[in-house]
Every structure is written in structure tokens, then in C-alpha cells.
């Protein structure tokens, strides 16, 4: 699932997403994909994680991100670096030998 798929609604027939808190019409999907240079990136991550924290399918979301090697956005309440720490793909900009910073 990508930001474009989220915005277009193309992912809606996949199953667990129908129950995801982030799919409610009052939730802006952009908060799950904070712009790197955005001054409010940390605030957007916090908002996204708060939504994930009350989501009934947060585990399914995280598993999907790990299975699909998703390197961008908040999935299952975790940032790309946090997913990398769990064995996910290396996020863009994280070079070899560089320690992953905790968000």
C-alpha cells in the first residue's frame, strides 16, 4: 500500500484495511506520510501513532508493512526506522553502519 493507494482508495478491498482507524473519512492520510522537511513532522508522527494506538488492526498493518517491505510512512504505529529495527527494509537515507535513531 502506498500513499497514492491510500488517497485513491484502491486498497479498500484488501480486507483488514476496512477496519483500520486510518481509513475513517475524518482522518487525513498525509499524517501517516510526513514530509521529511516538514516543520511539523514530529507532530504528524505523534498524531499518526495516536490513531494507530486505538486501531483494532494495528498488528495486521505492521505485518503488511513488513511483508511488503514498506520503507515510508507510519504503519502499525511504527516509523520506517523502527520497522528496520524489527528486520524490515532499510529506509532511504539510512546508510550502512549508521545506527538507527529511535523516533
Backbone as CSV, one residue per row, in Angstrom:
resi,resn,N_x,N_y,N_z,CA_x,CA_y,CA_z,C_x,C_y,C_z
1,UNK,0.851,-1.164,0.000,0.000,0.000,0.000,0.898,1.229,0.000
2,UNK,0.598,2.173,-0.841,1.366,3.406,-0.904,0.457,4.579,-0.589
3,UNK,1.050,5.753,-0.432,0.264,6.951,-0.171,-0.759,7.154,-1.280
4,UNK,-0.361,6.935,-2.548,-1.294,7.097,-3.665,-2.458,6.121,-3.552
5,UNK,-2.168,4.888,-3.147,-3.245,3.912,-2.970,-4.179,4.315,-1.843
6,UNK,-3.613,4.861,-0.770,-4.436,5.305,0.349,-5.344,6.437,-0.116
7,UNK,-4.777,7.412,-0.823,-5.555,8.560,-1.264,-6.614,8.166,-2.284
8,UNK,-6.311,7.246,-3.163,-7.265,6.865,-4.200,-8.310,5.886,-3.682
9,UNK,-8.034,5.254,-2.557,-8.949,4.257,-2.025,-8.797,2.903,-2.701
10,UNK,-7.734,2.720,-3.508,-7.538,1.483,-4.260,-7.293,0.284,-3.362
11,UNK,-6.920,0.485,-2.128,-6.582,-0.593,-1.208,-7.793,-1.114,-0.456
12,UNK,-8.943,-0.503,-0.599,-10.085,-0.800,0.274,-10.599,-2.226,0.208
13,UNK,-10.316,-2.965,-0.831,-10.843,-4.316,-0.937,-9.860,-5.378,-0.461
14,UNK,-8.840,-5.003,0.261,-7.818,-5.950,0.674,-8.226,-6.713,1.935
15,UNK,-9.110,-6.185,2.744,-9.576,-6.926,3.905,-9.455,-6.167,5.202
16,UNK,-8.346,-6.356,5.905,-8.200,-5.758,7.230,-8.277,-4.240,7.186
17,UNK,-7.909,-3.625,6.062,-7.923,-2.161,5.963,-9.314,-1.582,6.174
18,UNK,-10.339,-2.373,5.885,-11.703,-1.889,6.102,-11.950,-1.546,7.567
19,UNK,-11.158,-2.111,8.456,-11.329,-1.887,9.886,-10.277,-0.939,10.471
20,UNK,-9.377,-0.464,9.646,-8.274,0.378,10.124,-8.761,1.770,10.522
21,UNK,-8.268,2.245,11.643,-8.644,3.575,12.129,-8.240,4.672,11.157
22,UNK,-7.180,4.461,10.399,-6.684,5.489,9.479,-7.569,5.656,8.249
23,UNK,-8.529,4.772,8.041,-9.382,4.858,6.856,-10.662,5.643,7.093
24,UNK,-10.851,6.115,8.305,-12.049,6.917,8.580,-12.009,8.182,7.737
25,UNK,-13.153,8.655,7.280,-13.171,9.828,6.403,-12.638,11.104,7.047
26,UNK,-12.646,11.180,8.371,-12.161,12.384,9.038,-10.648,12.347,9.299
27,UNK,-9.971,11.304,8.853,-8.524,11.173,9.048,-7.800,11.496,7.742
28,UNK,-6.850,12.414,7.811,-6.042,12.786,6.649,-4.912,11.772,6.496
29,UNK,-4.871,11.018,5.392,-3.812,10.008,5.225,-2.412,10.610,5.170
30,UNK,-2.303,11.893,4.891,-0.989,12.542,4.825,-0.253,12.502,6.158
31,UNK,-0.978,12.406,7.273,-0.262,12.386,8.557,0.539,11.104,8.735
32,UNK,0.225,10.079,7.950,0.960,8.826,8.033,2.191,8.826,7.128
33,UNK,2.336,9.872,6.333,3.470,10.020,5.418,4.038,11.431,5.555
34,UNK,4.569,11.778,6.735,5.059,13.136,6.957,6.187,13.495,5.999
35,UNK,6.120,14.699,5.465,7.186,15.187,4.590,8.457,15.338,5.401
36,UNK,9.575,14.895,4.822,10.842,14.894,5.545,11.235,16.291,6.014
37,UNK,10.954,17.300,5.221,11.372,18.653,5.576,10.265,19.443,6.260
38,UNK,9.189,18.787,6.578,8.072,19.463,7.228,8.450,19.840,8.655
39,UNK,8.172,21.079,9.015,8.474,21.527,10.367,7.651,20.805,11.412
40,UNK,6.520,20.252,11.005,5.640,19.577,11.951,5.721,18.055,11.819
41,UNK,6.825,17.550,11.281,6.956,16.113,11.061,6.747,15.323,12.350
42,UNK,7.364,15.764,13.425,7.229,15.042,14.693,5.784,15.068,15.178
43,UNK,5.100,16.203,15.022,3.694,16.293,15.413,2.838,15.336,14.594
44,UNK,3.142,15.223,13.296,2.375,14.333,12.437,2.636,12.879,12.802
45,UNK,3.884,12.532,13.111,4.185,11.172,13.570,3.409,10.871,14.850
46,UNK,3.385,11.832,15.757,2.674,11.641,17.025,1.187,11.438,16.787
47,UNK,0.596,12.255,15.923,-0.829,12.096,15.602,-1.098,10.733,14.981
48,UNK,-0.239,10.339,14.051,-0.416,9.041,13.393,-0.325,7.911,14.418
49,UNK,0.661,7.974,15.281,0.823,6.921,16.287,-0.354,6.881,17.253
50,UNK,-0.911,8.035,17.577,-2.090,8.059,18.446,-3.274,7.360,17.789
51,UNK,-3.437,7.574,16.495,-4.507,6.898,15.761,-4.233,5.398,15.727
52,UNK,-2.999,5.025,15.445,-2.635,3.604,15.419,-2.852,2.955,16.784
53,UNK,-2.618,3.718,17.837,-2.753,3.184,19.185,-4.161,2.728,19.532
54,UNK,-5.148,3.241,18.831,-6.527,2.818,19.096,-7.127,2.057,17.915
55,UNK,-6.260,1.552,17.049,-6.703,0.836,15.857,-6.864,-0.659,16.155
56,UNK,-7.977,-1.257,15.740,-8.184,-2.677,16.015,-7.354,-3.613,15.139
57,UNK,-6.727,-3.091,14.088,-5.949,-3.953,13.187,-4.491,-3.489,13.082
58,UNK,-3.972,-2.907,14.152,-2.611,-2.384,14.130,-1.581,-3.484,13.847
59,UNK,-1.796,-4.675,14.378,-0.854,-5.783,14.132,-0.867,-6.206,12.673
60,UNK,-2.051,-6.281,12.086,-2.158,-6.644,10.675,-1.471,-5.603,9.794
61,UNK,-1.622,-4.349,10.155,-0.993,-3.255,9.419,0.530,-3.368,9.473
62,UNK,1.060,-3.571,10.656,2.507,-3.720,10.805,3.011,-4.930,10.020
63,UNK,2.321,-6.038,10.121,2.728,-7.234,9.380,2.716,-6.985,7.880
64,UNK,1.693,-6.282,7.390,1.619,-5.977,5.962,2.792,-5.114,5.533
65,UNK,3.150,-4.116,6.339,4.278,-3.246,6.010,5.579,-4.037,5.949
66,UNK,5.764,-4.944,6.893,6.977,-5.763,6.900,6.994,-6.734,5.723
67,UNK,5.856,-7.337,5.418,5.767,-8.280,4.298,5.961,-7.585,2.950
68,UNK,5.480,-6.343,2.846,5.550,-5.600,1.583,6.814,-4.742,1.482
69,UNK,7.694,-4.860,2.483,8.938,-4.079,2.505,8.690,-2.585,2.349
70,UNK,7.700,-2.092,3.070,7.344,-0.677,3.020,8.427,0.157,3.713
71,UNK,8.962,1.150,3.024,10.056,1.960,3.569,9.633,3.393,3.898
72,UNK,8.383,3.710,3.712,7.925,5.065,4.003,6.654,5.019,4.851
73,UNK,6.486,6.052,5.638,5.245,6.231,6.375,5.160,5.456,7.674
74,UNK,4.123,5.798,8.421,3.817,5.113,9.678,2.886,3.956,9.353
75,UNK,3.275,2.773,9.734,2.478,1.555,9.537,2.496,0.787,10.851
76,UNK,1.349,0.395,11.318,1.293,-0.355,12.567,1.856,0.423,13.737
77,UNK,1.797,1.740,13.645,2.291,2.600,14.716,3.795,2.799,14.734
78,UNK,4.509,2.261,13.739,5.968,2.352,13.725,6.478,3.139,12.518
79,UNK,7.569,3.843,12.735,8.236,4.579,11.664,9.067,3.611,10.813
80,UNK,9.544,4.062,9.663,10.405,3.193,8.848,11.645,2.702,9.603
81,UNK,12.237,3.546,10.416,13.433,3.142,11.168,13.073,2.098,12.223
82,UNK,11.946,2.273,12.873,11.521,1.280,13.862,11.224,-0.060,13.195
83,UNK,10.641,-0.018,11.998,10.407,-1.278,11.271,11.728,-1.893,10.824
84,UNK,12.703,-1.070,10.445,14.030,-1.572,10.089,14.647,-2.300,11.280
85,UNK,14.476,-1.739,12.464,14.991,-2.380,13.682,14.350,-3.743,13.927
86,UNK,13.150,-3.958,13.374,12.454,-5.249,13.507,12.767,-6.202,12.359
87,UNK,13.655,-5.782,11.464,14.019,-6.632,10.341,13.419,-6.199,9.021
88,UNK,12.757,-5.048,9.003,12.191,-4.521,7.769,13.286,-3.961,6.871
89,UNK,12.901,-3.441,5.703,13.883,-2.915,4.761,14.541,-1.633,5.265
90,UNK,15.733,-1.368,4.755,16.473,-0.159,5.131,15.760,1.067,4.558
91,UNK,15.396,2.022,5.407,14.739,3.231,4.915,15.696,4.082,4.073
92,UNK,15.177,4.848,3.119,16.035,5.749,2.356,16.755,6.705,3.305
93,UNK,18.004,6.946,3.046,18.783,7.871,3.866,19.486,7.239,5.053
94,UNK,19.178,6.009,5.362,19.846,5.319,6.462,20.981,4.509,5.858
95,UNK,22.193,4.991,6.052,23.344,4.353,5.426,23.849,3.199,6.276
96,UNK,24.560,2.303,5.633,25.159,1.185,6.362,26.115,1.706,7.408
97,UNK,26.108,1.076,8.546,26.997,1.468,9.625,26.419,2.565,10.493
98,UNK,25.427,3.265,9.979,24.803,4.317,10.769,23.778,3.677,11.689
99,UNK,23.797,4.047,12.930,22.835,3.489,13.876,21.461,4.083,13.630
100,UNK,20.476,3.271,13.692,19.100,3.741,13.563,18.766,4.567,14.792
101,UNK,18.230,5.752,14.570,17.825,6.572,15.701,16.419,6.188,16.099
102,UNK,16.152,6.297,17.333,14.814,5.967,17.842,13.923,7.180,17.694
103,UNK,12.741,6.982,17.127,11.772,8.084,16.981,10.981,8.276,18.240
